[in-house]
Every structure is written in structure tokens, then in C-alpha cells.
Amino acid sequence: MFLSRLLEPVKDAARAAGDTLWSIYQSGDYEAKHKADESPVTSADLAANAMILHALTELAPDIPIVSEEMHLLPLRQRQDWPRYWLIDPMDGTQEFIARSGDFAVSIALVEHGWPVLGVIYWPKEQIWYYATRGHGAFKQQQHLINRIQVNQHQSGEVLKIAVSRRQPIEHIHQLLNKPACSEFIALGSCSLKSCLVAEGGADCYLRLGPTGEWDTAAVHVIVEEAGGKILDSQFAPLSYNQRETLSNPDFMVIGRSEVPWTELIRAHSATRTLG
């Protein structure tokens, strides 16, 4: 009941922030700069962030909020939180700047170290992807709502892999045991590629390089409720709010557990050390 009460207001908050992003995107009137880690941030990110913070605080003032665009509290101050919001006001800032339109709003609720509610809103297509733990995953466009599931990949079929437009495809080839038997689908935004797997449009998504827990939290519950998993590069589960940093290891979004993923994808060491 608690999660179902939160879901629609969170969808509304994601839509409002997404519409603001889209309006700024269309106008082209924004400022861009680089943060200390060299990742880009724009005035649009900050505007969407402020909107989401206000909406979530009004909805549940007792639940703390962690955002990509906020100062992160030390682990000792947040490690005992029973639940908290984890948001990325614009997943795909590089796509926003590059004018692809493939960026999204991401809002998750994490309880006891695990995502239990996730909402993704794609302003370009006016599409929501959402899920709550134990109640399935859904895709909504306007008033049309469909339950989504990962693809039932069969042995011998071409493996459809979601990939970034910004990453050399050779890096992905190195992770595959049979790269010649693969088809690559390029899309922007970490969350949108993950949702493509959740709805069966791709069999997996392999992510190399820097991401944060805000990039995976919302899609984590969506993918799992659709029948898939998000695992690190050693096929182990991701974790949330367990370290000083919120950096993720390299990870993979995969479909049904019946598929022999360890025969298709090579385990590998993360590209950087976690703090």
C-alpha cells in the first residue's frame, strides 16, 4: 500500500521535470559546464533537480533524498537510513547536449539497501517505464499501459545488445565470446538502454565506464520485475548505499536467468577501483 500510494505522485513528478527538460532542450537556452569528475552538467539538470526535490519533499518529508546534483553526505550519516530517494534529474546529459533527445528522468526509492520503486520518464517520446517491488514492470504512453517482460532469447539466436553511441564498439566485442553472432542497438541514456532490455527490445546491455548508483536504482527494480537482472562484471549483484562513494562498477543488464549468460559474456575486472 505504501509503494502504491507513492507511485502516481512520483510519475507526476518525473513527468513535470521531464517536460521542463524538454522545453529547455527545444529552446536551446541553457548553460553547460563540467563538474569536478569531468562529467557534464547543465542548467537544465539543475532546474529538473529542484523540481523533483520540491515534489518529493512535499510527498514524503521524512524520506531523505540523494541526487546526482546534490552534495553527498558521508556514509556514517546515511548508512542507517531505512529508506531514501535516489534520483538522477537528467540521465543522459551528454545526449541532451548532443541533441539526440535520448535523455530521461530517473527516480527510485531504496529500502534497506535495495530499490523497491523505480520510475523513468523519457520526455522525447512521452513514455514512462515504472515498477514497484512484487507488482511487475510497465510501460505507459499517454493512457496506454502495457506490462513489459524481457525477451525470451533462445539458444542460437542473434544476441541483441544495447550499446552507447559514445563508446567504441570494439570495447564491447572484447566482452563477448561470439561477437559475430551479435546485433548492436545504439541508444542514448543508461536508463533507456536498460529499459530497452526490460521491454524485450534488446537481450542485454553491457556498460563499461563511470556510472553512479542513481543511474541504476530506478531501472534495477524495473528490470527485475520484467524478469531480468542487473549484475556487475563478475556476475554479482550491485549494492546501494554501502560505500562512501556511489560509483558503480562496470555492469550488465541481462534478460531471463535461463539464458547461459556466462557462456555468452566474459566476466572481467572493473575498469576502476571502488571507494
C-alpha positions as CSV (number, residue, x, y, z in Angstrom):
1,M,0.0,0.0,0.0
2,F,2.8,2.4,0.8
3,L,4.5,1.9,-2.5
4,S,1.3,2.1,-4.5
5,R,0.4,5.4,-2.8
6,L,3.7,6.9,-3.8
7,L,3.8,5.6,-7.4
8,E,1.4,8.1,-9.2
9,P,2.8,11.2,-7.5
10,V,6.3,10.1,-8.4
11,K,5.3,9.5,-12.0
12,D,3.8,13.0,-12.0
13,A,7.0,14.5,-10.6
14,A,9.1,12.7,-13.3
15,R,6.7,14.0,-16.0
16,A,6.8,17.6,-14.8
17,A,10.6,17.6,-14.6
18,G,10.9,15.9,-17.9
19,D,8.6,18.4,-19.6
20,T,10.8,21.2,-18.2
21,L,13.9,19.5,-19.6
22,W,12.2,19.1,-23.0
23,S,11.1,22.8,-23.0
24,I,14.7,23.9,-22.3
25,Y,16.1,21.4,-24.8
26,Q,13.8,22.8,-27.6
27,S,14.7,26.4,-26.7
28,G,18.4,25.7,-26.6
29,D,18.7,28.3,-23.8
30,Y,20.8,26.7,-21.2
31,E,24.3,26.8,-19.7
32,A,26.7,23.8,-19.6
33,K,29.8,23.2,-17.6
34,H,31.9,20.3,-16.2
35,K,31.9,19.0,-12.6
36,A,34.9,18.0,-10.7
37,D,34.8,14.5,-12.1
38,E,34.7,16.0,-15.7
39,S,31.1,14.8,-16.3
40,P,28.8,17.5,-17.8
41,V,26.0,19.3,-16.0
42,T,23.7,21.9,-17.4
43,S,21.3,24.5,-16.0
44,A,18.5,22.1,-17.3
45,D,19.8,19.3,-14.9
46,L,19.6,21.8,-12.0
47,A,16.2,23.0,-12.9
48,A,14.8,19.5,-13.1
49,N,16.6,18.6,-9.8
50,A,15.0,21.5,-8.0
51,M,11.5,20.5,-9.2
52,I,12.0,16.8,-8.1
53,L,13.3,17.8,-4.7
54,H,10.3,20.0,-4.1
55,A,7.9,17.4,-5.2
56,L,9.4,14.5,-3.2
57,T,9.7,16.7,-0.1
58,E,6.1,17.6,-0.3
59,L,5.1,14.0,-0.9
60,A,7.2,12.4,1.9
61,P,9.1,15.0,4.0
62,D,10.5,12.3,6.3
63,I,12.3,10.4,3.5
64,P,15.9,11.7,2.7
65,I,16.9,12.4,-0.8
66,V,20.1,11.6,-2.6
67,S,20.6,13.1,-6.1
68,E,23.5,13.2,-8.6
69,E,23.2,17.0,-8.4
70,M,23.5,17.3,-4.6
71,H,26.4,17.1,-2.1
72,L,26.7,13.5,-0.9
73,L,26.6,13.0,2.9
74,P,29.3,10.8,4.5
75,L,28.4,7.2,4.8
76,R,28.1,7.3,8.6
77,Q,25.2,9.8,8.2
78,R,23.3,7.8,5.7
79,Q,24.1,4.1,6.3
80,D,21.3,3.5,8.8
81,W,18.5,5.1,6.7
82,P,15.7,2.6,6.3
83,R,14.7,4.2,3.0
84,Y,15.7,7.1,0.8
85,W,15.0,8.6,-2.6
86,L,17.8,8.2,-5.2
87,I,17.4,10.4,-8.3
88,D,19.1,11.4,-11.5
89,P,17.2,14.5,-12.7
90,M,18.6,14.0,-16.2
91,D,20.2,10.7,-17.2
92,G,21.9,11.4,-20.5
93,T,23.2,14.9,-20.1
94,Q,25.7,14.2,-23.0
95,E,22.7,13.2,-25.2
96,F,20.9,16.4,-24.2
97,I,24.0,18.5,-25.3
98,A,24.5,16.4,-28.4
99,R,20.8,16.9,-29.4
100,S,19.8,13.3,-29.7
101,G,16.8,13.6,-27.4
102,D,17.7,10.3,-25.7
103,F,17.7,11.6,-22.1
104,A,15.4,10.7,-19.2
105,V,14.4,11.5,-15.6
106,S,15.1,8.7,-13.1
107,I,13.6,8.4,-9.6
108,A,14.0,5.5,-7.3
109,L,13.0,4.6,-3.7
110,V,15.6,2.4,-2.0
111,E,14.6,0.5,1.2
112,H,17.2,-1.4,3.3
113,G,19.8,-1.2,0.6
114,W,17.6,-2.3,-2.3
115,P,15.5,-0.4,-4.9
116,V,11.7,-1.1,-4.4
117,L,10.2,1.6,-6.7
118,G,11.5,2.9,-9.9
119,V,10.2,5.5,-12.4
120,I,11.8,6.5,-15.7
121,Y,10.3,9.2,-17.9
122,W,11.5,9.8,-21.5
123,P,10.4,13.3,-22.5
124,K,11.1,12.9,-26.2
125,E,8.6,10.1,-26.5
126,Q,6.4,11.0,-23.5
127,I,6.9,7.5,-22.1
128,W,7.1,6.2,-18.6
129,Y,8.7,3.0,-17.5
130,Y,7.9,2.0,-13.9
131,A,7.7,-0.7,-11.4
132,T,7.2,-1.4,-7.7
133,R,8.7,-4.5,-6.0
134,G,6.5,-7.5,-6.4
135,H,4.0,-5.9,-8.8
136,G,5.5,-6.2,-12.3
137,A,7.0,-3.7,-14.7
138,F,5.1,-1.4,-17.0
139,K,5.5,0.9,-20.0
140,Q,3.0,3.8,-20.4
141,Q,2.5,6.2,-23.3
142,Q,-0.4,8.6,-22.8
143,H,-3.1,6.4,-21.3
144,L,-1.9,3.1,-22.9
145,I,-0.3,0.9,-20.3
146,N,1.4,-2.4,-21.1
147,R,3.1,-4.9,-18.8
148,I,6.7,-5.5,-20.0
149,Q,9.0,-8.5,-19.9
150,V,12.5,-9.3,-21.1
151,N,13.0,-11.1,-24.3
152,Q,12.9,-14.9,-24.3
153,H,16.2,-15.3,-26.1
154,Q,16.7,-18.8,-27.5
155,S,20.0,-20.7,-28.0
156,G,21.5,-20.0,-31.4
157,E,19.6,-16.7,-31.9
158,V,21.5,-13.5,-32.7
159,L,22.2,-11.7,-29.4
160,K,20.7,-8.2,-29.4
161,I,22.9,-5.9,-27.4
162,A,22.1,-2.3,-26.4
163,V,25.1,-0.1,-26.6
164,S,26.1,3.5,-26.2
165,R,26.5,5.9,-29.1
166,R,29.6,7.3,-27.4
167,Q,31.6,4.1,-26.7
168,P,33.8,2.3,-29.2
169,I,32.1,-0.9,-30.2
170,E,35.4,-2.8,-30.0
171,H,35.3,-2.5,-26.2
172,I,32.0,-4.4,-26.2
173,H,33.4,-7.0,-28.7
174,Q,36.0,-7.9,-26.2
175,L,33.4,-8.9,-23.6
176,L,31.6,-11.4,-25.9
177,N,32.5,-15.0,-26.6
178,K,30.8,-14.8,-30.0
179,P,30.8,-11.2,-31.1
180,A,29.9,-12.2,-34.7
181,C,26.6,-13.6,-33.5
182,S,25.5,-10.3,-32.1
183,E,23.4,-7.3,-33.2
184,F,24.1,-3.9,-31.7
185,I,21.4,-1.4,-31.0
186,A,22.7,2.2,-30.3
187,L,20.7,4.3,-27.9
188,G,21.5,7.2,-25.5
189,S,21.0,7.3,-21.7
190,C,21.9,4.4,-19.4
191,S,18.4,4.1,-18.1
192,L,16.8,4.0,-21.6
193,K,19.1,1.2,-22.7
194,S,18.2,-0.7,-19.5
195,C,14.5,-0.2,-20.2
196,L,15.0,-1.5,-23.7
197,V,16.2,-4.8,-22.2
198,A,13.3,-4.7,-19.8
199,E,10.7,-4.4,-22.6
200,G,12.4,-7.1,-24.7
201,G,13.8,-4.8,-27.4
202,A,17.3,-6.0,-26.6
203,D,18.7,-9.1,-24.8
204,C,21.3,-7.3,-22.8
205,Y,23.1,-4.1,-22.2
206,L,26.8,-4.0,-21.3
207,R,28.0,-0.9,-19.6
208,L,31.7,0.0,-19.3
209,G,33.0,3.1,-17.5
210,P,31.8,5.6,-14.9
211,T,28.2,5.5,-13.6
212,G,26.6,6.2,-10.3
213,E,24.0,4.3,-8.2
214,W,21.5,6.9,-9.4
215,D,22.0,5.5,-12.9
216,T,20.8,2.0,-12.0
217,A,18.5,2.2,-9.0
218,A,15.2,3.0,-10.8
219,V,15.9,0.6,-13.7
220,H,17.1,-2.1,-11.3
221,V,13.6,-2.7,-10.0
222,I,12.1,-2.2,-13.5
223,V,14.4,-4.8,-15.0
224,E,14.0,-7.3,-12.2
225,E,10.2,-7.0,-12.2
226,A,10.4,-7.6,-16.0
227,G,12.3,-10.9,-15.4
228,G,15.9,-9.7,-15.8
229,K,18.9,-8.8,-13.6
230,I,21.5,-6.1,-13.2
231,L,24.9,-7.6,-12.2
232,D,28.4,-6.4,-12.0
233,S,31.2,-7.5,-14.4
234,Q,31.8,-10.6,-12.2
235,F,28.0,-11.6,-12.4
236,A,27.5,-10.5,-8.8
237,P,24.6,-8.2,-7.6
238,L,25.1,-4.5,-7.4
239,S,24.8,-2.8,-4.0
240,Y,23.4,0.5,-2.8
241,N,24.5,2.9,0.0
242,Q,27.2,0.6,1.2
243,R,30.3,2.8,0.4
244,E,31.5,6.3,0.8
245,T,31.3,6.8,-3.0
246,L,28.2,6.0,-5.0
247,S,30.2,4.9,-8.0
248,N,29.1,1.7,-9.7
249,P,31.4,-1.0,-11.1
250,D,31.0,-2.0,-14.7
251,F,27.7,-3.7,-15.0
252,M,25.4,-5.7,-17.3
253,V,21.7,-5.7,-17.7
254,I,20.6,-9.2,-18.8
255,G,17.4,-11.0,-19.5
256,R,16.0,-14.3,-18.4
257,S,18.0,-16.4,-16.0
258,E,17.6,-19.5,-18.1
259,V,19.9,-18.0,-20.7
260,P,23.5,-19.2,-20.2
261,W,24.9,-15.7,-19.9
262,T,28.3,-16.8,-18.6
263,E,28.8,-18.6,-21.9
264,L,27.9,-15.6,-23.9
265,I,29.5,-12.8,-21.9
266,R,33.0,-12.8,-20.4
267,A,33.5,-11.8,-16.8
268,H,36.1,-9.1,-16.4
269,S,37.6,-6.9,-13.8
270,A,36.1,-3.5,-13.3
271,T,37.7,-0.6,-15.1
272,R,38.3,1.3,-11.9
273,T,38.5,0.8,-8.2
274,L,35.5,1.5,-6.0
275,G,35.9,3.6,-2.9
